[in-house]
Amino acid sequence: MTNLRAVVAIPARDEVERIGSCLQALAVQTGITAGGYGVLLFLNNCRDGTDRLVEALRPALPFPLRVIRRDLAQATAGSARRAAMEAAASWLESEGEGEGVILTTDADSRVGPDWVARCCDGIEAGADAVAGCIALDPAEAAALPDCLHARGRLEGAYEALLTEIAARLDPEPHDPWPRHATESGATLAVRLSAYRQVGGLPPLALGEDRALVAALQARDFRVRHDPGIVVETSGRLDGRAPGGAADTMRLRCAAPDSPCDDRLEAVPRALLRLALRRRLRRLHAGGRLGSIGRWAEAMGIRPEEAGRIAALPCFGQVRAAFEAASPRLAARPLRPHALARHIALARTVLAGLRLVSRLRAAAGPAGIAPPVPDAAPAQTQPSTG
């Protein structure tokens, strides 16, 4: 009788130099029995002998391994990951014990020795999905230009500030601070039933990992961003997926002031977004979304669209639709030259929020609740950085 609890889905294309390290990292997992997890490799258009190396390594691997080989004319990173995760889901459904967990990582990544156990523990504790952090391979990172490291430090510092501000202004019990904001296919785990209910990994060429998290959140599934889970991944500039991380790094070398990630928006706009999310969450929880109209009007949303949004069944759908419909919340990512100014502003905001937290703690159970305006936001244009 099988005790399969989890399956790790890994898409791979011409990874003969790295697949061995990837599998060896999975071979030394602790906190879970060797038969408690399996690994599924989806070898996509491999021409470099990756398949032969995998077969040579197979006898020494302690976990069950399934290998799927495909030659696809229109293969993309997203389609390969979806195929791998669909096959992992089918394996769990046919042989798994209970619900089961689908994990995914990359063939050029090395997971920590407790990666499988920590992801499964997070889901057993109540999360529907667990996202970990990524770190670059030290040797490959050392070969990258200094300008990339400098920009990465600024972006990382600003993202951490925005993430803590969000955790304090719009807290989510299932994803408490400390948390992070990374959503990468290099380290993602999802409950089998939640995966099926959202239709699986979205069929996108790129960004399929973030899209899966967005689909889960839209249905109010609980996503935990665990800062204690770290996976080491490649820092190479010759990536396998057009438009992927390697292409992004090359672009940033060629155009140092190219836009930051969409999530790194100006502080005033981030605060506006968080205030609206908090208010929408309270309206939804209280069954009062009928009063969404004045908020929608202030954010440039037509009344008929506001009515459609208010009728959506899940808070996650309401939030996503509201933000997508508002021209005032359209993506306006910062440029690197603006980061230092917004980092300083974010630190000031966060210092105030931390002070409020200390005052609330000192006040005891009654606490001091930060003010939440009942009026619609003023129709002023936020800073674009």
VEXDREN-2710 file (C-alpha; in Angstrom, 1 decimal):
% VEXDREN-2710
k/r/px/py/pz
1/MET/0.0/0.0/0.0
2/THR/1.4/3.4/-1.0
3/ASN/1.9/6.3/1.5
4/LEU/2.5/8.9/-1.3
5/ARG/1.7/12.3/0.2
6/ALA/3.3/14.6/-2.4
7/VAL/4.7/14.7/-5.9
8/VAL/7.3/17.2/-7.1
9/ALA/6.8/18.3/-10.7
10/ILE/9.9/19.5/-12.6
11/PRO/9.9/20.7/-16.2
12/ALA/13.3/20.5/-17.9
13/ARG/14.8/21.4/-21.2
14/ASP/18.5/20.7/-21.9
15/GLU/19.6/20.7/-18.3
16/VAL/22.3/18.0/-18.3
17/GLU/24.6/20.3/-16.3
18/ARG/22.2/20.9/-13.5
19/ILE/19.6/18.1/-13.3
20/GLY/22.0/16.0/-11.2
21/SER/22.3/18.6/-8.5
22/CYS/18.5/19.1/-8.6
23/LEU/17.8/15.4/-8.1
24/GLN/20.5/15.0/-5.4
25/ALA/18.9/17.8/-3.4
26/LEU/15.6/16.0/-3.5
27/ALA/17.2/12.7/-2.6
28/VAL/18.3/14.0/0.9
29/GLN/15.0/15.3/2.1
30/THR/14.3/15.0/5.8
31/GLY/11.0/15.0/7.8
32/ILE/9.3/12.8/5.2
33/THR/9.8/9.1/4.3
34/ALA/11.4/8.2/1.0
35/GLY/8.2/6.7/-0.1
36/GLY/6.1/9.6/1.0
37/TYR/7.0/11.8/-2.0
38/GLY/7.7/11.1/-5.7
39/VAL/9.3/13.2/-8.4
40/LEU/7.9/13.7/-11.9
41/LEU/10.3/15.0/-14.6
42/PHE/8.8/16.5/-17.8
43/LEU/11.6/16.5/-20.3
44/ASN/10.7/19.0/-22.9
45/ASN/12.6/18.9/-26.2
46/CYS/15.8/17.8/-24.6
47/ARG/18.8/17.3/-27.0
48/ASP/21.8/17.4/-24.7
49/GLY/21.5/14.0/-23.0
50/THR/19.5/15.1/-20.0
51/ASP/17.3/11.9/-20.3
52/ARG/20.4/9.6/-20.4
53/LEU/21.8/11.2/-17.3
54/VAL/18.5/10.9/-15.4
55/GLU/18.3/7.2/-16.2
56/ALA/21.9/6.7/-15.0
57/LEU/21.0/8.4/-11.7
58/ARG/17.7/6.6/-11.2
59/PRO/19.0/3.5/-9.4
60/ALA/20.5/5.6/-6.6
61/LEU/17.5/7.8/-6.0
62/PRO/15.4/6.9/-2.9
63/PHE/12.1/8.2/-4.2
64/PRO/9.9/6.9/-7.0
65/LEU/10.6/8.8/-10.2
66/ARG/8.5/9.1/-13.3
67/VAL/9.9/10.6/-16.5
68/ILE/7.8/12.0/-19.4
69/ARG/9.6/12.8/-22.6
70/ARG/7.9/15.1/-25.2
71/ASP/9.0/16.8/-28.4
72/LEU/6.6/19.8/-28.7
73/ALA/6.7/22.2/-31.6
74/GLN/5.2/25.1/-29.6
75/ALA/6.6/24.3/-26.1
76/THR/7.0/27.1/-23.6
77/ALA/8.1/27.2/-20.0
78/GLY/4.5/27.6/-18.9
79/SER/3.1/24.8/-21.0
80/ALA/5.9/22.5/-19.8
81/ARG/5.2/23.3/-16.1
82/ARG/1.5/22.8/-16.6
83/ALA/2.1/19.4/-18.2
84/ALA/4.4/18.4/-15.4
85/MET/1.9/19.5/-12.7
86/GLU/-1.1/17.8/-14.4
87/ALA/0.8/14.6/-14.5
88/ALA/1.8/15.0/-10.9
89/ALA/-1.9/15.6/-10.0
90/SER/-2.9/12.4/-11.9
91/TRP/-0.3/10.4/-10.1
92/LEU/-1.5/11.6/-6.7
93/GLU/-5.1/10.9/-7.6
94/SER/-4.3/7.3/-8.7
95/GLU/-1.8/6.3/-5.9
96/GLY/-1.8/9.0/-3.3
97/GLU/-2.8/8.8/0.3
98/GLY/-5.6/11.2/1.1
99/GLU/-5.6/14.7/-0.4
100/GLY/-2.0/15.1/-1.5
101/VAL/0.3/18.0/-2.3
102/ILE/1.7/19.0/-5.7
103/LEU/5.1/20.8/-5.5
104/THR/7.0/22.3/-8.3
105/THR/10.6/23.5/-8.7
106/ASP/13.0/24.0/-11.6
107/ALA/15.6/21.7/-13.0
108/ASP/18.3/24.4/-12.5
109/SER/17.4/24.8/-8.8
110/ARG/18.4/23.1/-5.5
111/VAL/15.9/22.8/-2.8
112/GLY/16.8/22.7/0.9
113/PRO/16.8/19.3/2.8
114/ASP/13.5/20.1/4.5
115/TRP/11.8/21.7/1.5
116/VAL/9.2/18.9/0.9
117/ALA/8.4/18.5/4.6
118/ARG/8.1/22.3/5.2
119/CYS/5.8/22.8/2.3
120/CYS/3.6/19.8/3.3
121/ASP/3.6/21.0/6.9
122/GLY/2.4/24.4/5.9
123/ILE/-0.5/22.9/4.0
124/GLU/-1.3/20.5/6.8
125/ALA/-1.4/23.6/9.1
126/GLY/-4.2/25.1/7.0
127/ALA/-2.7/26.8/4.0
128/ASP/-3.9/25.8/0.5
129/ALA/-0.6/26.8/-1.1
130/VAL/2.9/27.6/0.1
131/ALA/5.3/29.9/-1.7
132/GLY/9.0/29.9/-0.8
133/CYS/11.8/32.4/-1.4
134/ILE/14.6/32.0/-4.0
135/ALA/18.3/32.8/-3.7
136/LEU/20.8/32.8/-6.6
137/ASP/23.5/30.2/-6.8
138/PRO/26.5/31.9/-5.1
139/ALA/29.0/31.0/-7.8
140/GLU/26.8/32.2/-10.7
141/ALA/25.7/35.3/-8.8
142/ALA/29.4/36.2/-8.3
143/ALA/29.8/36.3/-12.1
144/LEU/26.9/38.8/-12.6
145/PRO/27.6/42.5/-13.2
146/ASP/27.8/44.8/-10.1
147/CYS/24.9/46.9/-11.5
148/LEU/22.6/43.9/-11.3
149/HIS/23.5/43.3/-7.7
150/ALA/23.1/47.0/-6.8
151/ARG/19.7/47.2/-8.4
152/GLY/18.7/43.9/-6.8
153/ARG/19.5/45.2/-3.4
154/LEU/17.4/48.3/-3.9
155/GLU/14.4/46.4/-5.2
156/GLY/14.7/43.8/-2.5
157/ALA/14.8/46.4/0.2
158/TYR/11.8/48.2/-1.2
159/GLU/9.8/45.0/-1.7
160/ALA/10.4/44.0/1.9
161/LEU/9.2/47.4/3.1
162/LEU/6.0/47.3/1.0
163/THR/5.4/43.7/2.2
164/GLU/5.6/44.6/5.9
165/ILE/3.4/47.7/5.3
166/ALA/0.8/45.4/3.6
167/ALA/1.0/42.9/6.5
168/ARG/0.3/45.7/9.0
169/LEU/-2.4/47.6/7.1
170/ASP/-4.3/44.7/5.6
171/PRO/-3.3/41.6/7.7
172/GLU/-4.3/38.1/6.6
173/PRO/-4.4/35.5/9.4
174/HIS/-3.2/32.7/7.2
175/ASP/-0.2/34.7/6.0
176/PRO/1.1/36.6/9.0
177/TRP/4.2/38.7/9.3
178/PRO/7.0/37.8/8.7
179/ARG/6.3/36.9/5.1
180/HIS/7.7/37.7/1.7
181/ALA/6.2/38.5/-1.7
182/THR/7.9/35.9/-4.0
183/GLU/5.7/33.7/-6.2
184/SER/8.0/31.5/-8.3
185/GLY/7.8/28.2/-9.9
186/ALA/11.1/27.4/-8.3
187/THR/9.4/26.8/-5.0
188/LEU/5.6/26.4/-4.9
189/ALA/3.3/23.9/-3.3
190/VAL/-0.5/23.6/-3.7
191/ARG/-3.1/21.3/-2.2
192/LEU/-4.4/18.9/-4.8
193/SER/-8.1/19.8/-4.4
194/ALA/-7.4/23.6/-4.6
195/TYR/-5.3/23.0/-7.7
196/ARG/-8.2/21.1/-9.4
197/GLN/-10.8/23.7/-8.3
198/VAL/-9.0/26.5/-10.0
199/GLY/-8.5/24.5/-13.2
200/GLY/-4.8/23.8/-12.7
201/LEU/-1.9/25.9/-13.7
202/PRO/-3.0/28.7/-16.1
203/PRO/-1.9/27.9/-19.7
204/LEU/0.5/30.9/-20.1
205/ALA/3.8/31.0/-21.8
206/LEU/5.4/33.0/-19.0
207/GLY/4.2/34.1/-15.5
208/GLU/2.3/30.9/-15.0
209/ASP/3.5/30.7/-11.4
210/ARG/2.1/34.1/-10.4
211/ALA/-1.1/33.4/-12.4
212/LEU/-1.7/30.2/-10.4
213/VAL/-1.3/32.1/-7.1
214/ALA/-3.7/34.8/-8.4
215/ALA/-6.2/32.2/-9.4
216/LEU/-6.0/30.6/-5.9
217/GLN/-6.4/34.0/-4.2
218/ALA/-9.3/34.9/-6.4
219/ARG/-11.2/31.9/-5.0
220/ASP/-10.2/32.8/-1.4
221/PHE/-7.8/29.9/-1.1
222/ARG/-5.1/30.6/1.6
223/VAL/-1.6/31.2/0.3
224/ARG/1.2/31.3/2.8
225/HIS/4.5/33.1/1.8
226/ASP/6.9/31.3/4.1
227/PRO/10.2/33.2/4.5
228/GLY/11.8/30.1/6.1
229/ILE/11.7/28.2/2.8
230/VAL/14.6/29.1/0.5
231/VAL/15.5/27.5/-2.8
232/GLU/18.8/28.1/-4.6
233/THR/18.4/28.7/-8.3
234/SER/20.5/29.6/-11.3
235/GLY/21.8/33.1/-11.9
236/ARG/22.8/32.4/-15.5
237/LEU/22.2/34.8/-18.3
238/ASP/21.7/32.1/-20.9
239/GLY/18.2/30.9/-19.8
240/ARG/16.0/28.3/-21.5
241/ALA/12.8/30.2/-21.6
242/PRO/12.5/33.3/-23.8
243/GLY/11.3/36.2/-21.8
244/GLY/12.3/34.5/-18.5
245/ALA/14.6/35.5/-15.7
246/ALA/17.7/35.4/-17.8
247/ASP/16.3/37.6/-20.5
248/THR/15.2/40.1/-17.7
249/MET/18.7/40.2/-16.3
250/ARG/20.2/40.8/-19.8
251/LEU/17.7/43.6/-20.4
252/ARG/18.6/45.2/-17.1
253/CYS/22.3/45.1/-18.0
254/ALA/21.6/46.7/-21.4
255/ALA/19.0/49.2/-20.1
256/PRO/19.8/49.9/-16.4
257/ASP/16.8/52.2/-15.9
258/SER/14.3/49.7/-17.3
259/PRO/11.1/49.5/-15.2
260/CYS/11.0/47.6/-12.0
261/ASP/8.5/44.8/-11.3
262/ASP/4.8/45.9/-11.4
263/ARG/4.5/45.3/-7.6
264/LEU/7.1/48.0/-6.9
265/GLU/4.8/50.9/-7.2
266/ALA/5.0/54.4/-5.6
267/VAL/4.3/54.6/-1.9
268/PRO/1.1/56.7/-2.2
269/ARG/-0.3/54.4/-4.7
270/ALA/0.6/51.3/-2.6
271/LEU/-1.1/52.9/0.4
272/LEU/-4.2/53.7/-1.6
273/ARG/-4.4/50.1/-2.9
274/LEU/-4.0/48.7/0.6
275/ALA/-6.6/51.0/2.1
276/LEU/-9.1/50.0/-0.6
277/ARG/-8.3/46.3/-0.1
278/ARG/-8.9/46.6/3.7
279/ARG/-12.2/48.4/3.1
280/LEU/-13.4/46.0/0.5
281/ARG/-12.5/43.1/2.8
282/ARG/-14.6/44.6/5.6
283/LEU/-17.5/45.4/3.3
284/HIS/-17.5/41.8/2.0
285/ALA/-17.2/40.2/5.4
286/GLY/-20.1/42.3/6.6
287/GLY/-22.3/41.6/3.6
288/ARG/-22.3/45.3/2.7
289/LEU/-20.8/45.4/-0.8
290/GLY/-24.0/47.2/-1.9
291/SER/-22.3/50.3/-0.7
292/ILE/-19.4/49.9/-3.0
293/GLY/-20.7/52.5/-5.4
294/ARG/-19.2/55.6/-3.9
295/TRP/-15.8/53.9/-3.6
296/ALA/-16.0/52.7/-7.2
297/GLU/-17.0/56.2/-8.4
298/ALA/-14.0/57.8/-6.7
299/MET/-11.7/55.2/-8.4
300/GLY/-13.1/55.8/-11.8
301/ILE/-15.3/52.7/-12.1
302/ARG/-18.6/52.9/-13.9
303/PRO/-21.7/52.2/-11.9
304/GLU/-22.7/49.1/-13.9
305/GLU/-19.2/47.7/-13.5
306/ALA/-19.4/48.3/-9.8
307/GLY/-22.6/46.4/-9.6
308/ARG/-21.1/43.5/-11.4
309/ILE/-18.1/43.5/-9.1
310/ALA/-20.3/43.7/-6.0
311/ALA/-22.2/40.5/-7.1
312/LEU/-19.1/38.4/-7.3
313/PRO/-19.1/35.6/-4.7
314/CYS/-15.5/35.6/-3.4
315/PHE/-13.6/38.4/-1.8
316/GLY/-10.6/37.6/-3.9
317/GLN/-12.7/38.0/-7.1
318/VAL/-14.0/41.3/-5.8
319/ARG/-10.6/42.6/-5.0
320/ALA/-9.0/41.6/-8.3
321/ALA/-11.9/42.9/-10.4
322/PHE/-12.1/46.2/-8.5
323/GLU/-8.3/46.8/-9.0
324/ALA/-8.4/45.7/-12.6
325/ALA/-11.3/48.1/-13.4
326/SER/-9.9/51.2/-11.7
327/PRO/-7.8/53.4/-14.0
328/ARG/-6.3/54.9/-10.8
329/LEU/-4.8/51.5/-9.9
330/ALA/-3.4/50.7/-13.3
331/ALA/0.2/49.3/-13.2
332/ARG/2.8/52.1/-13.0
333/PRO/6.0/50.5/-11.9
334/LEU/8.8/52.6/-10.6
335/ARG/12.1/53.2/-12.4
336/PRO/15.3/52.3/-10.5
337/HIS/16.3/55.9/-10.1
338/ALA/13.2/56.5/-8.0
339/LEU/13.7/53.7/-5.6
340/ALA/15.9/55.5/-3.0
341/ARG/13.3/58.2/-2.6
342/HIS/10.5/55.7/-2.1
343/ILE/12.5/53.5/0.2
344/ALA/13.0/56.6/2.5
345/LEU/9.3/57.3/2.4
346/ALA/8.3/53.7/3.0
347/ARG/10.6/53.6/6.0
348/THR/8.9/56.6/7.5
349/VAL/5.4/55.1/6.9
350/LEU/6.5/51.8/8.5
351/ALA/8.0/53.5/11.5
352/GLY/4.6/55.0/12.2
353/LEU/2.8/51.7/11.7
354/ARG/5.3/50.0/14.1
355/LEU/4.6/52.7/16.7
356/VAL/0.9/52.1/16.4
357/SER/1.5/48.4/17.0
358/ARG/3.5/49.1/20.1
359/LEU/0.8/51.5/21.4
360/ARG/-1.9/48.9/20.8
361/ALA/0.2/46.3/22.6
362/ALA/0.7/48.6/25.6
363/ALA/-3.0/49.4/25.7
364/GLY/-3.9/45.8/26.3
365/PRO/-6.8/43.8/24.9
366/ALA/-8.9/46.9/24.0
367/GLY/-6.0/48.3/22.0
368/ILE/-5.9/51.3/19.8
369/ALA/-7.4/50.6/16.4
370/PRO/-5.9/52.6/13.5
371/PRO/-8.5/54.8/11.9
372/VAL/-10.3/53.4/8.9
373/PRO/-12.2/56.1/6.9
374/ASP/-15.8/55.3/6.0
375/ALA/-15.9/58.0/3.3
376/ALA/-14.9/57.3/-0.2
377/PRO/-11.2/58.3/-1.0
378/ALA/-10.7/61.8/-2.3
379/GLN/-10.3/62.0/-6.0
380/THR/-6.7/63.1/-6.1
381/GLN/-4.1/61.7/-8.4
382/PRO/-1.5/59.5/-6.6
383/SER/2.2/59.9/-7.3
384/THR/3.7/57.8/-10.0
385/GLY/7.2/58.0/-8.7
END
